[in-house]
Amino acid sequence: LTENGFGSKAHSPDAMLFFHRFKVDWATGKVERLETVFLHDPDKKVPFRITHEGTETRYLTGADFDPEGIQPIGDVIWIGEEFGPYLIKADRSGKVLGVFETTADGKPVRSPDHYAVASPGVPNQSGSFNARRSKGYEGFAASKDGRFLYGLLEGPLWDADKKEFENLDGKQAARILEFDVAAETFTGRFWYYPFEQNGHAIGDFNMPDATTGLVSARD
């Protein structure tokens, strides 16, 4: 799965978003690329203006989304995205079937790159968001039965009431949010992943079995 392209939204309107499908022979080490699939939105499921808004195919670029994790469930491809952060639902041709806004505690999770977040109009106001830039979904797991997706944010959410980032005993903690695939909604259940040290970040997250998560983190 490609990321957004060249490091930021501003740099990436000419970076196409795509994923590859491979056939791997684990015995011989041979890898064969079967196809490359480009994400596109001809049915206008994306809730904001995209780079290729005026085209028929409406290919998606790194100025539109920052894909971080991918999970195929049946004939559907689910993508965890960092700008919003959003969940993107697509078919195996790469056509977007839906874009879902992340919620936690019944409220939207939004970074500065979310389409609904605007810069304040006067100097004595501040923007309204609760996730740091580039701290949306980084890890993106699925239950073994395909019933649930588990998006792991790269960093902690901001607690506006306490005026601090969410933490457990002083250690900042990122949320793992549960999404019901059939109902296409967040269940409200979540878990905290505490960092060994504040300032660390998530690399990846997957579930090797029904009750275990494997997380890679980095300093």
MARNUMI-620307 format. One record per atom (N, C-alpha, C): residue number from 1; atom name; x, y negated, z negated. Coordinates in nm, 2 decimals, padded with zeros to 4 digits. Atoms other than C-alpha are relative to their C-alpha. Last residue first. Layout:
N
PT   num   atome        u        v        w
PT   NUM      CA        X        Y        Z
...
//
This chain:
219
PT   num   atome        u        v        w
PT   219       N   -00.03    00.11    00.08
PT   219      CA    01.14   -00.59   -01.93
PT   219       C    00.04   -00.12    00.09
PT   218       N   -00.14    00.05   -00.02
PT   218      CA    00.97   -00.32   -01.74
PT   218       C    00.02   -00.13   -00.08
PT   217       N   -00.01    00.14    00.04
PT   217      CA    00.67   -00.09   -01.79
PT   217       C    00.15   -00.05    00.03
PT   216       N   -00.14    00.05   -00.01
PT   216      CA    00.57    00.24   -01.63
PT   216       C    00.00   -00.15   -00.03
PT   215       N   -00.02    00.14   -00.03
PT   215      CA    00.25    00.39   -01.77
PT   215       C    00.15   -00.03    00.02
PT   214       N   -00.15    00.02   -00.01
PT   214      CA    00.14    00.75   -01.77
PT   214       C    00.02   -00.14    00.05
PT   213       N   -00.04    00.10   -00.10
PT   213      CA   -00.22    00.80   -01.90
PT   213       C    00.16   -00.01    00.00
PT   212       N   -00.13    00.06    00.01
PT   212      CA   -00.34    01.12   -02.06
PT   212       C    00.03   -00.11    00.10
PT   211       N   -00.01    00.07    00.13
PT   211      CA   -00.69    01.25   -02.14
PT   211       C    00.14   -00.08   -00.01
PT   210       N    00.12    00.06    00.04
PT   210      CA   -00.82    01.39   -01.81
PT   210       C    00.02   -00.09   -00.12
PT   209       N    00.10   -00.09    00.04
PT   209      CA   -00.48    01.47   -01.65
PT   209       C   -00.12   -00.08   -00.06
PT   208       N   -00.04   -00.13   -00.04
PT   208      CA   -00.19    01.30   -01.47
PT   208       C   -00.11    00.11   -00.04
PT   207       N    00.05   -00.10    00.09
PT   207      CA   -00.36    00.96   -01.51
PT   207       C    00.03    00.14    00.05
PT   206       N    00.08   -00.11   -00.06
PT   206      CA   -00.18    00.67   -01.34
PT   206       C   -00.04    00.10   -00.11
PT   205       N    00.08   -00.08    00.09
PT   205      CA   -00.03    00.34   -01.43
PT   205       C   -00.08    00.10    00.08
PT   204       N    00.10   -00.09   -00.06
PT   204      CA    00.23    00.12   -01.27
PT   204       C   -00.07    00.08   -00.11
PT   203       N   -00.04   -00.04   -00.14
PT   203      CA    00.48   -00.16   -01.33
PT   203       C   -00.10    00.08    00.06
PT   202       N    00.04   -00.13   -00.05
PT   202      CA    00.34   -00.34   -01.64
PT   202       C    00.06    00.02    00.14
PT   201       N    00.11    00.00   -00.10
PT   201      CA    00.52   -00.64   -01.79
PT   201       C   -00.02    00.15    00.04
PT   200       N    00.00   -00.11   -00.09
PT   200      CA    00.74   -00.73   -02.09
PT   200       C   -00.12    00.01    00.09
PT   199       N   -00.07    00.04   -00.13
PT   199      CA    00.74   -01.08   -02.22
PT   199       C    00.02    00.12    00.09
PT   198       N    00.07    00.11   -00.07
PT   198      CA    00.65   -00.98   -02.58
PT   198       C    00.08   -00.04    00.12
PT   197       N   -00.05    00.13    00.03
PT   197      CA    00.83   -00.66   -02.67
PT   197       C   -00.08   -00.10    00.08
PT   196       N   -00.10   -00.02    00.09
PT   196      CA    00.72   -00.30   -02.68
PT   196       C    00.06   -00.13   -00.05
PT   195       N   -00.14    00.00   -00.05
PT   195      CA    00.41   -00.40   -02.51
PT   195       C    00.10    00.02   -00.11
PT   194       N   -00.09    00.09    00.06
PT   194      CA    00.07   -00.30   -02.65
PT   194       C    00.14    00.01    00.06
PT   193       N   -00.13   -00.05   -00.02
PT   193      CA   -00.17   -00.13   -02.41
PT   193       C    00.10   -00.10   -00.06
PT   192       N   -00.11    00.09    00.00
PT   192      CA   -00.52   -00.21   -02.54
PT   192       C    00.13    00.08    00.03
PT   191       N   -00.10   -00.04    00.09
PT   191      CA   -00.82    00.01   -02.44
PT   191       C    00.11   -00.11    00.01
PT   190       N   -00.14    00.03   -00.04
PT   190      CA   -01.14   -00.08   -02.27
PT   190       C    00.09    00.05   -00.11
PT   189       N   -00.10   -00.07    00.08
PT   189      CA   -01.51    00.01   -02.26
PT   189       C    00.14   -00.05    00.05
PT   188       N   -00.02    00.07    00.13
PT   188      CA   -01.75   -00.25   -02.13
PT   188       C    00.10    00.06   -00.08
PT   187       N    00.08   -00.06    00.10
PT   187      CA   -01.87   -00.02   -01.85
PT   187       C    00.00   -00.07   -00.13
PT   186       N   -00.08   -00.02    00.11
PT   186      CA   -01.76   -00.23   -01.56
PT   186       C   -00.08    00.05   -00.12
PT   185       N    00.00    00.10    00.10
PT   185      CA   -01.99   -00.19   -01.27
PT   185       C    00.10    00.04   -00.11
PT   184       N   -00.07    00.12   -00.06
PT   184      CA   -02.02    00.00   -00.94
PT   184       C    00.00   -00.12   -00.10
PT   183       N    00.09    00.12    00.04
PT   183      CA   -02.28    00.24   -01.09
PT   183       C    00.06   -00.13    00.06
PT   182       N    00.13   -00.02   -00.05
PT   182      CA   -02.11    00.54   -00.91
PT   182       C   -00.09   -00.12   -00.02
PT   181       N    00.00    00.00   -00.14
PT   181      CA   -01.76    00.42   -00.97
PT   181       C   -00.14    00.01    00.06
PT   180       N    00.08   -00.12   -00.04
PT   180      CA   -01.80    00.32   -01.33
PT   180       C   -00.01    00.00    00.15
PT   179       N    00.10    00.03   -00.11
PT   179      CA   -01.51    00.08   -01.41
PT   179       C   -00.07    00.13    00.04
PT   178       N    00.06   -00.11   -00.07
PT   178      CA   -01.30    00.10   -01.73
PT   178       C   -00.11   -00.04    00.09
PT   177       N    00.14    00.02   -00.01
PT   177      CA   -01.06   -00.18   -01.83
PT   177       C   -00.07    00.11    00.08
PT   176       N    00.04   -00.10   -00.10
PT   176      CA   -00.71   -00.12   -01.96
PT   176       C   -00.16    00.00    00.01
PT   175       N    00.11   -00.08    00.00
PT   175      CA   -00.62   -00.44   -02.14
PT   175       C   -00.01    00.10    00.11
PT   174       N    00.08    00.01   -00.12
PT   174      CA   -00.28   -00.58   -02.20
PT   174       C   -00.12    00.09    00.00
PT   173       N    00.06   -00.13   -00.05
PT   173      CA   -00.13   -00.62   -02.54
PT   173       C   -00.09   -00.03    00.12
PT   172       N    00.09    00.02   -00.11
PT   172      CA    00.11   -00.88   -02.69
PT   172       C   -00.05    00.13    00.06
PT   171       N   -00.05   -00.05   -00.13
PT   171      CA    00.28   -00.76   -03.00
PT   171       C   -00.11   -00.02    00.10
PT   170       N   -00.10    00.09   -00.05
PT   170      CA    00.20   -00.98   -03.31
PT   170       C    00.06    00.05    00.14
PT   169       N   -00.10    00.02    00.10
PT   169      CA    00.01   -00.71   -03.50
PT   169       C    00.12   -00.08    00.06
PT   168       N    00.02   -00.09    00.11
PT   168      CA   -00.19   -00.62   -03.19
PT   168       C    00.12   -00.02   -00.09
PT   167       N   -00.12   -00.08    00.06
PT   167      CA   -00.20   -00.90   -02.94
PT   167       C   -00.05    00.09   -00.11
PT   166       N    00.04   -00.12    00.07
PT   166      CA   -00.43   -01.10   -02.71
PT   166       C    00.12    00.08   -00.05
PT   165       N    00.03   -00.12   -00.09
PT   165      CA   -00.27   -01.43   -02.60
PT   165       C   -00.03    00.12   -00.09
PT   164       N   -00.11   -00.09   -00.02
PT   164      CA   -00.32   -01.72   -02.83
PT   164       C   -00.03    00.11    00.09
PT   163       N   -00.11    00.07   -00.07
PT   163      CA   -00.55   -02.01   -02.89
PT   163       C    00.13    00.07    00.00
PT   162       N   -00.12   -00.01    00.08
PT   162      CA   -00.76   -01.81   -03.14
PT   162       C    00.12   -00.08    00.06
PT   161       N    00.04    00.03    00.14
PT   161      CA   -01.09   -01.91   -02.98
PT   161       C    00.12   -00.01   -00.09
PT   160       N    00.02    00.15    00.02
PT   160      CA   -00.94   -01.93   -02.63
PT   160       C   -00.04   -00.04   -00.14
PT   159       N    00.11    00.01    00.09
PT   159      CA   -00.80   -01.58   -02.64
PT   159       C   -00.02   -00.15   -00.04
PT   158       N   -00.01    00.11    00.09
PT   158      CA   -00.58   -01.56   -02.33
PT   158       C   -00.13    00.00   -00.09
PT   157       N    00.09    00.11   -00.02
PT   157      CA   -00.56   -01.22   -02.17
PT   157       C    00.01   -00.11   -00.11
PT   156       N    00.11    00.02    00.10
PT   156      CA   -00.25   -01.01   -02.20
PT   156       C   -00.09   -00.11    00.05
PT   155       N   -00.03    00.08    00.12
PT   155      CA   -00.03   -00.92   -01.90
PT   155       C   -00.12   -00.01   -00.08
PT   154       N   -00.14    00.01    00.02
PT   154      CA   -00.01   -00.68   -01.61
PT   154       C    00.04   -00.07   -00.12
PT   153       N   -00.05    00.13   -00.02
PT   153      CA   -00.37   -00.58   -01.64
PT   153       C    00.15   -00.01   -00.02
PT   152       N   -00.08    00.05    00.11
PT   152      CA   -00.45   -00.21   -01.63
PT   152       C    00.06   -00.14    00.04
PT   151       N   -00.09    00.11   -00.04
PT   151      CA   -00.74   -00.11   -01.41
PT   151       C    00.08   -00.05   -00.12
PT   150       N   -00.06    00.06    00.12
PT   150      CA   -00.90    00.23   -01.50
PT   150       C    00.11   -00.11    00.05
PT   149       N   -00.13    00.06   -00.03
PT   149      CA   -01.13    00.37   -01.24
PT   149       C    00.04   -00.07   -00.12
PT   148       N   -00.04    00.13    00.05
PT   148      CA   -01.40    00.61   -01.34
PT   148       C    00.13   -00.05    00.06
PT   147       N    00.11    00.08    00.05
PT   147      CA   -01.60    00.90   -01.20
PT   147       C    00.03   -00.14   -00.04
PT   146       N    00.04    00.11   -00.09
PT   146      CA   -01.33    01.04   -00.98
PT   146       C   -00.11   -00.08   -00.05
PT   145       N    00.12   -00.03   -00.07
PT   145      CA   -01.30    01.37   -01.16
PT   145       C   -00.06   -00.11    00.09
PT   144       N   -00.03   -00.12   -00.09
PT   144      CA   -00.93    01.32   -01.24
PT   144       C   -00.13    00.04    00.07
PT   143       N    00.02   -00.12    00.07
PT   143      CA   -01.00    00.97   -01.38
PT   143       C    00.01    00.12    00.10
PT   142       N    00.14   -00.05   -00.01
PT   142      CA   -00.86    00.69   -01.17
PT   142       C    00.00    00.13   -00.08
PT   141       N    00.02   -00.15    00.01
PT   141      CA   -00.56    00.47   -01.23
PT   141       C   -00.14    00.04    00.03
PT   140       N    00.14   -00.03   -00.05
PT   140      CA   -00.46    00.12   -01.13
PT   140       C   -00.02    00.15    00.01
PT   139       N    00.02   -00.15    00.00
PT   139      CA   -00.15   -00.05   -01.28
PT   139       C   -00.15    00.03    00.04
PT   138       N   -00.13   -00.05   -00.05
PT   138      CA   -00.08   -00.41   -01.17
PT   138       C   -00.01    00.15    00.00
PT   137       N   -00.02   -00.15   -00.01
PT   137      CA   -00.42   -00.57   -01.20
PT   137       C    00.14    00.03    00.05
PT   136       N    00.12   -00.08   -00.02
PT   136      CA   -00.40   -00.94   -01.29
PT   136       C    00.03    00.15    00.00
PT   135       N    00.01   -00.09    00.11
PT   135      CA   -00.09   -01.10   -01.44
PT   135       C   -00.14    00.07    00.01
PT   134       N   -00.08   -00.12   -00.03
PT   134      CA    00.04   -01.28   -01.13
PT   134       C   -00.01    00.10   -00.12
PT   133       N   -00.03   -00.03   -00.14
PT   133      CA   -00.10   -01.61   -01.26
PT   133       C    00.09    00.12    00.01
PT   132       N   -00.11    00.07   -00.06
PT   132      CA   -00.20   -01.59   -01.62
PT   132       C    00.01    00.04    00.15
PT   131       N   -00.11   -00.09   -00.04
PT   131      CA   -00.54   -01.46   -01.71
PT   131       C    00.11   -00.08    00.06
PT   130       N   -00.05   -00.07    00.12
PT   130      CA   -00.80   -01.66   -01.91
PT   130       C    00.10    00.11    00.04
PT   129       N   -00.03   -00.14   -00.04
PT   129      CA   -00.90   -01.94   -01.67
PT   129       C    00.06    00.07   -00.12
PT   128       N    00.07   -00.10    00.08
PT   128      CA   -01.05   -02.29   -01.70
PT   128       C    00.03    00.14    00.06
PT   127       N    00.07   -00.10   -00.07
PT   127      CA   -00.83   -02.57   -01.57
PT   127       C   -00.06    00.10   -00.09
PT   126       N   -00.09   -00.12   -00.04
PT   126      CA   -00.74   -02.86   -01.79
PT   126       C   -00.09    00.10    00.08
PT   125       N    00.07   -00.13    00.00
PT   125      CA   -00.88   -03.21   -01.83
PT   125       C    00.09    00.11    00.04
PT   124       N    00.02   -00.05    00.14
PT   124      CA   -00.71   -03.53   -01.93
PT   124       C   -00.08    00.12   -00.01
PT   123       N   -00.12   -00.04    00.07
PT   123      CA   -00.55   -03.59   -01.58
PT   123       C   -00.03    00.06   -00.14
PT   122       N   -00.06    00.11    00.07
PT   122      CA   -00.89   -03.60   -01.39
PT   122       C    00.12    00.05   -00.09
PT   121       N    00.00    00.12   -00.08
PT   121      CA   -01.03   -03.37   -01.12
PT   121       C    00.06   -00.13   -00.07
PT   120       N    00.08    00.11    00.06
PT   120      CA   -00.93   -03.05   -01.28
PT   120       C    00.01   -00.12    00.08
PT   119       N   -00.08    00.10    00.08
PT   119      CA   -00.79   -02.79   -01.04
PT   119       C   -00.09   -00.11   -00.05
PT   118       N   -00.04    00.13   -00.07
PT   118      CA   -01.05   -02.54   -00.93
PT   118       C    00.09   -00.08   -00.09
PT   117       N   -00.08    00.08    00.09
PT   117      CA   -01.11   -02.17   -01.04
PT   117       C    00.06   -00.12    00.08
PT   116       N    00.09    00.09    00.07
PT   116      CA   -01.39   -02.01   -00.84
PT   116       C    00.07   -00.09   -00.10
PT   115       N    00.06    00.09   -00.09
PT   115      CA   -01.16   -01.85   -00.58
PT   115       C   -00.09   -00.11   -00.07
PT   114       N    00.14   -00.04   -00.03
PT   114      CA   -00.95   -01.69   -00.84
PT   114       C   -00.06   -00.11    00.08
PT   113       N    00.02   -00.03   -00.15
PT   113      CA   -00.58   -01.79   -00.80
PT   113       C   -00.14    00.05    00.03
PT   112       N    00.01    00.13   -00.07
PT   112      CA   -00.56   -01.96   -01.15
PT   112       C   -00.02    00.02    00.15
PT   111       N   -00.14    00.06    00.00
PT   111      CA   -00.65   -01.62   -01.30
PT   111       C   -00.01   -00.13    00.08
PT   110       N   -00.04    00.08   -00.12
PT   110      CA   -01.00   -01.51   -01.38
PT   110       C    00.14   -00.05   -00.02
PT   109       N   -00.14    00.01    00.01
PT   109      CA   -01.16   -01.24   -01.60
PT   109       C    00.05   -00.07    00.12
PT   108       N   -00.10   -00.01   -00.11
PT   108      CA   -01.53   -01.30   -01.60
PT   108       C    00.14   -00.01   -00.05
PT   107       N   -00.04    00.12   -00.06
PT   107      CA   -01.72   -01.24   -01.93
PT   107       C    00.09    00.02    00.12
PT   106       N    00.11    00.06   -00.07
PT   106      CA   -01.91   -00.94   -02.06
PT   106       C    00.02   -00.13    00.07
PT   105       N    00.09    00.05    00.11
PT   105      CA   -01.64   -00.86   -02.31
PT   105       C   -00.12   -00.07    00.07
PT   104       N   -00.04   -00.05    00.13
PT   104      CA   -01.41   -00.82   -02.01
PT   104       C   -00.08   -00.06   -00.11
PT   103       N    00.06    00.06    00.12
PT   103      CA   -01.53   -00.87   -01.65
PT   103       C    00.07    00.07   -00.12
PT   102       N   -00.03   -00.07    00.13
PT   102      CA   -01.35   -00.82   -01.32
PT   102       C   -00.07   -00.07   -00.11
PT   101       N   -00.07    00.09    00.09
PT   101      CA   -01.52   -00.95   -01.00
PT   101       C    00.02    00.08   -00.13
PT   100       N    00.06    00.00    00.13
PT   100      CA   -01.61   -00.68   -00.75
PT   100       C    00.09   -00.09   -00.09
PT    99       N   -00.10    00.06    00.09
PT    99      CA   -01.55   -00.70   -00.38
PT    99       C   -00.06   -00.03   -00.13
PT    98       N    00.04    00.08    00.11
PT    98      CA   -01.75   -00.48   -00.15
PT    98       C    00.12   -00.05   -00.07
PT    97       N    00.14   -00.03    00.03
PT    97      CA   -01.75   -00.26    00.16
PT    97       C   -00.05   -00.08   -00.12
PT    96       N    00.04    00.03    00.14
PT    96      CA   -01.42   -00.39    00.31
PT    96       C   -00.15    00.03   -00.01
PT    95       N    00.11    00.10    00.00
PT    95      CA   -01.33   -00.21    00.64
PT    95       C   -00.05   -00.02   -00.15
PT    94       N   -00.05    00.13    00.05
PT    94      CA   -00.99   -00.04    00.61
PT    94       C   -00.11   -00.10   -00.01
PT    93       N   -00.04    00.08   -00.12
PT    93      CA   -01.09    00.25    00.84
PT    93       C    00.06   -00.13   -00.05
PT    92       N   -00.13   -00.05   -00.04
PT    92      CA   -01.10    00.48    00.53
PT    92       C    00.05   -00.07    00.13
PT    91       N    00.01   -00.14   -00.06
PT    91      CA   -01.38    00.28    00.38
PT    91       C    00.14    00.03    00.06
PT    90       N   -00.01    00.00   -00.15
PT    90      CA   -01.32   -00.02    00.15
PT    90       C   -00.02    00.15    00.05
PT    89       N    00.05   -00.13   -00.05
PT    89      CA   -01.40   -00.12   -00.21
PT    89       C    00.01    00.00    00.15
PT    88       N    00.04    00.00   -00.14
PT    88      CA   -01.19   -00.40   -00.35
PT    88       C   -00.04    00.14    00.03
PT    87       N   -00.01   -00.14   -00.06
PT    87      CA   -01.16   -00.45   -00.73
PT    87       C   -00.06   -00.01    00.14
PT    86       N    00.12   -00.06   -00.05
PT    86      CA   -01.08   -00.81   -00.82
PT    86       C    00.02    00.15    00.02
PT    85       N   -00.01   -00.13   -00.07
PT    85      CA   -00.83   -01.00   -01.03
PT    85       C   -00.13    00.05    00.04
PT    84       N    00.13    00.03    00.07
PT    84      CA   -00.87   -01.25   -00.89
PT    84       C    00.00    00.00   -00.15
PT    83       N    00.04    00.14   -00.01
PT    83      CA   -00.52   -01.27   -00.75
PT    83       C   -00.12   -00.04   -00.09
PT    82       N   -00.06    00.08    00.10
PT    82      CA   -00.40   -00.93   -00.87
PT    82       C   -00.05   -00.14    00.00
PT    81       N   -00.06    00.13   -00.06
PT    81      CA   -00.60   -00.67   -00.68
PT    81       C    00.04   -00.09   -00.11
PT    80       N   -00.01    00.10    00.11
PT    80      CA   -00.69   -00.31   -00.77
PT    80       C    00.09   -00.11    00.05
PT    79       N   -00.12    00.07    00.01
PT    79      CA   -00.79   -00.12   -00.45
PT    79       C   -00.01   -00.10   -00.12
PT    78       N    00.01    00.11    00.10
PT    78      CA   -01.05    00.15   -00.41
PT    78       C    00.14   -00.06   -00.02
PT    77       N   -00.13    00.04    00.05
PT    77      CA   -01.06    00.36   -00.09
PT    77       C   -00.03   -00.12   -00.10
PT    76       N   -00.02    00.14    00.04
PT    76      CA   -01.38    00.54   -00.03
PT    76       C    00.14   -00.02   -00.05
PT    75       N   -00.03    00.07   -00.13
PT    75      CA   -01.43    00.87    00.16
PT    75       C    00.02   -00.15   -00.03
PT    74       N    00.09   -00.05   -00.11
PT    74      CA   -01.41    01.08   -00.16
PT    74       C    00.04   -00.08    00.13
PT    73       N    00.10   -00.08    00.07
PT    73      CA   -01.22    00.87   -00.42
PT    73       C   -00.10    00.04    00.11
PT    72       N    00.10   -00.06   -00.08
PT    72      CA   -00.89    00.73   -00.28
PT    72       C   -00.10    00.08   -00.08
PT    71       N    00.05   -00.13    00.04
PT    71      CA   -00.71    00.52   -00.54
PT    71       C   -00.10    00.04    00.10
PT    70       N    00.10   -00.06   -00.09
PT    70      CA   -00.49    00.22   -00.46
PT    70       C   -00.04    00.14   -00.05
PT    69       N    00.02   -00.14    00.03
PT    69      CA   -00.29   -00.03   -00.68
PT    69       C   -00.11    00.06    00.09
PT    68       N   -00.10   -00.06    00.09
PT    68      CA   -00.14   -00.37   -00.63
PT    68       C   -00.01    00.15   -00.02
PT    67       N    00.02   -00.13    00.04
PT    67      CA   -00.32   -00.56   -00.36
PT    67       C    00.11    00.06   -00.08
PT    66       N   -00.12   -00.06    00.04
PT    66      CA   -00.27   -00.93   -00.36
PT    66       C   -00.02    00.14   -00.05
PT    65       N    00.00   -00.09    00.11
PT    65      CA   -00.56   -01.09   -00.17
PT    65       C    00.15    00.05   -00.03
PT    64       N    00.13   -00.03    00.05
PT    64      CA   -00.65   -01.37    00.06
PT    64       C    00.00    00.08   -00.12
PT    63       N    00.06    00.12    00.06
PT    63      CA   -00.32   -01.54    00.13
PT    63       C   -00.14    00.02   -00.05
PT    62       N   -00.05    00.02    00.13
PT    62      CA   -00.16   -01.20    00.17
PT    62       C   -00.04   -00.13   -00.06
PT    61       N   -00.14    00.04    00.01
PT    61      CA   -00.38   -01.14    00.47
PT    61       C    00.04   -00.02   -00.15
PT    60       N   -00.04    00.06    00.12
PT    60      CA   -00.71   -00.98    00.56
PT    60       C    00.15   -00.02   -00.01
PT    59       N   -00.11   -00.07    00.07
PT    59      CA   -00.82   -00.91    00.91
PT    59       C    00.03   -00.08   -00.12
PT    58       N   -00.03    00.05    00.14
PT    58      CA   -01.15   -01.08    01.00
PT    58       C    00.10    00.08   -00.07
PT    57       N   -00.05   -00.11    00.09
PT    57      CA   -01.25   -00.86    01.29
PT    57       C    00.03   -00.04   -00.14
PT    56       N    00.10   -00.11    00.01
PT    56      CA   -01.46   -01.12    01.47
PT    56       C    00.04    00.11   -00.10
PT    55       N   -00.02   -00.11   -00.10
PT    55      CA   -01.25   -01.42    01.40
PT    55       C   -00.10    00.10   -00.02
PT    54       N    00.07    00.02   -00.12
PT    54      CA   -01.34   -01.75    01.23
PT    54       C    00.02    00.10    00.11
PT    53       N    00.14    00.01    00.01
PT    53      CA   -01.25   -01.66    00.88
PT    53       C   -00.08   -00.01    00.13
PT    52       N    00.05   -00.02   -00.14
PT    52      CA   -00.90   -01.54    00.96
PT    52       C   -00.16    00.00    00.00
PT    51       N   -00.09    00.07   -00.10
PT    51      CA   -00.74   -01.70    00.65
PT    51       C   -00.06    00.02    00.14
PT    50       N   -00.12   -00.06   -00.02
PT    50      CA   -01.04   -01.61    00.42
PT    50       C    00.08   -00.07    00.11
PT    49       N   -00.05    00.02   -00.13
PT    49      CA   -01.32   -01.82    00.29
PT    49       C    00.14    00.06    00.01
PT    48       N   -00.06    00.13   -00.02
PT    48      CA   -01.47   -01.68   -00.03
PT    48       C    00.06    00.00    00.15
PT    47       N    00.08    00.11    00.04
PT    47      CA   -01.70   -01.40   -00.14
PT    47       C    00.06   -00.14    00.02
PT    46       N   -00.09    00.08    00.09
PT    46      CA   -01.54   -01.12    00.06
PT    46       C   -00.07   -00.13   -00.03
PT    45       N    00.02   -00.04    00.14
PT    45      CA   -01.82   -00.90    00.19
PT    45       C    00.08   -00.08   -00.09
PT    44       N   -00.01    00.12    00.09
PT    44      CA   -01.82   -01.08    00.53
PT    44       C   -00.04    00.04   -00.15
PT    43       N    00.13    00.02    00.05
PT    43      CA   -01.93   -00.78    00.74
PT    43       C   -00.01   -00.11   -00.11
PT    42       N    00.09    00.05   -00.11
PT    42      CA   -01.62   -00.80    00.96
PT    42       C   -00.14   -00.02   -00.06
PT    41       N    00.13    00.03    00.06
PT    41      CA   -01.39   -00.78    00.65
PT    41       C   -00.10   -00.05    00.11
PT    40       N    00.07    00.10   -00.07
PT    40      CA   -01.05   -00.62    00.74
PT    40       C   -00.14   -00.02   -00.05
PT    39       N    00.12    00.05    00.07
PT    39      CA   -00.78   -00.42    00.57
PT    39       C   -00.07   -00.11    00.08
PT    38       N    00.00    00.15    00.03
PT    38      CA   -00.53   -00.27    00.82
PT    38       C   -00.14   -00.03   -00.07
PT    37       N    00.13    00.06    00.00
PT    37      CA   -00.48    00.11    00.82
PT    37       C    00.00   -00.14   -00.05
PT    36       N   -00.01    00.12    00.08
PT    36      CA   -00.15    00.27    00.92
PT    36       C   -00.14   -00.07    00.02
PT    35       N    00.07    00.12   -00.05
PT    35      CA   -00.17    00.63    01.03
PT    35       C    00.03   -00.12   -00.09
PT    34       N    00.11   -00.03   -00.08
PT    34      CA   -00.01    00.97    01.00
PT    34       C   -00.08   -00.12    00.06
PT    33       N    00.10    00.10    00.01
PT    33      CA    00.33    00.88    00.88
PT    33       C   -00.11    00.03    00.10
PT    32       N    00.05    00.05   -00.13
PT    32      CA    00.53    01.20    00.85
PT    32       C   -00.11   -00.10   -00.03
PT    31       N    00.11    00.09    00.02
PT    31      CA    00.76    01.28    00.56
PT    31       C   -00.05   -00.05    00.14
PT    30       N    00.04    00.07   -00.12
PT    30      CA    00.99    01.59    00.56
PT    30       C   -00.12   -00.09   -00.03
PT    29       N   -00.03    00.14    00.02
PT    29      CA    01.14    01.68    00.22
PT    29       C   -00.04   -00.08    00.13
PT    28       N   -00.11    00.04   -00.09
PT    28      CA    01.16    02.04    00.32
PT    28       C    00.04   -00.14   -00.02
PT    27       N   -00.10   -00.10   -00.01
PT    27      CA    00.95    02.20    00.04
PT    27       C    00.13   -00.05    00.08
PT    26       N   -00.09    00.00    00.12
PT    26      CA    00.76    01.89   -00.05
PT    26       C    00.11    00.10    00.01
PT    25       N   -00.04   -00.14    00.02
PT    25      CA    00.62    01.85    00.31
PT    25       C    00.10    00.01   -00.12
PT    24       N   -00.13   -00.03    00.06
PT    24      CA    00.46    01.51    00.29
PT    24       C    00.02    00.15   -00.01
PT    23       N    00.00   -00.15    00.02
PT    23      CA    00.18    01.39    00.52
PT    23       C    00.14    00.03   -00.05
PT    22       N   -00.11   -00.08   -00.03
PT    22      CA    00.14    01.01    00.49
PT    22       C   -00.03    00.15   -00.02
PT    21       N    00.03   -00.14    00.04
PT    21      CA   -00.14    00.76    00.51
PT    21       C    00.11    00.09    00.05
PT    20       N   -00.04   -00.12   -00.09
PT    20      CA   -00.03    00.40    00.52
PT    20       C   -00.05    00.13   -00.06
PT    19       N   -00.05   -00.11    00.07
PT    19      CA   -00.20    00.09    00.37
PT    19       C    00.04    00.11    00.10
PT    18       N    00.02   -00.14   -00.05
PT    18      CA   -00.25   -00.25    00.50
PT    18       C    00.04    00.10   -00.09
PT    17       N    00.02   -00.09    00.11
PT    17      CA   -00.26   -00.63    00.44
PT    17       C   -00.04    00.14    00.05
PT    16       N    00.12   -00.08   -00.01
PT    16      CA   -00.12   -00.85    00.71
PT    16       C    00.00    00.10   -00.12
PT    15       N   -00.03   -00.13    00.04
PT    15      CA    00.13   -01.12    00.62
PT    15       C   -00.13    00.09    00.00
PT    14       N   -00.04   -00.08   -00.12
PT    14      CA    00.08   -01.44    00.82
PT    14       C    00.04    00.14   -00.03
PT    13       N    00.12   -00.01   -00.09
PT    13      CA   -00.12   -01.62    00.54
PT    13       C    00.03    00.08    00.13
PT    12       N    00.04   -00.13   -00.06
PT    12      CA    00.16   -01.52    00.30
PT    12       C   -00.12    00.00    00.09
PT    11       N   -00.10   -00.05   -00.10
PT    11      CA    00.37   -01.81    00.18
PT    11       C   -00.05    00.11    00.09
PT    10       N   -00.04    00.10   -00.09
PT    10      CA    00.10   -02.01    00.00
PT    10       C    00.09    00.05    00.11
PT     9       N    00.11    00.03   -00.10
PT     9      CA   -00.06   -01.71   -00.15
PT     9       C    00.05   -00.10    00.10
PT     8       N    00.11    00.09    00.05
PT     8      CA    00.27   -01.61   -00.32
PT     8       C   -00.10   -00.02    00.11
PT     7       N   -00.02    00.05    00.13
PT     7      CA    00.56   -01.37   -00.29
PT     7       C   -00.10   -00.09   -00.06
PT     6       N   -00.13    00.07    00.02
PT     6      CA    00.60   -01.30    00.08
PT     6       C    00.00   -00.07   -00.14
PT     5       N   -00.08    00.03   -00.11
PT     5      CA    00.34   -01.03    00.15
PT     5       C    00.13   -00.07   -00.04
PT     4       N    00.06    00.12   -00.07
PT     4      CA    00.04   -00.98   -00.07
PT     4       C    00.09   -00.05    00.11
PT     3       N    00.04    00.10    00.09
PT     3      CA    00.14   -00.62   -00.16
PT     3       C   -00.04   -00.12    00.09
PT     2       N   -00.08    00.12   -00.01
PT     2      CA    00.14   -00.34    00.10
PT     2       C   -00.05   -00.09   -00.12
PT     1       N    00.09    00.12    00.00
PT     1      CA    00.00    00.00    00.00
PT     1       C    00.09   -00.12    00.00
//
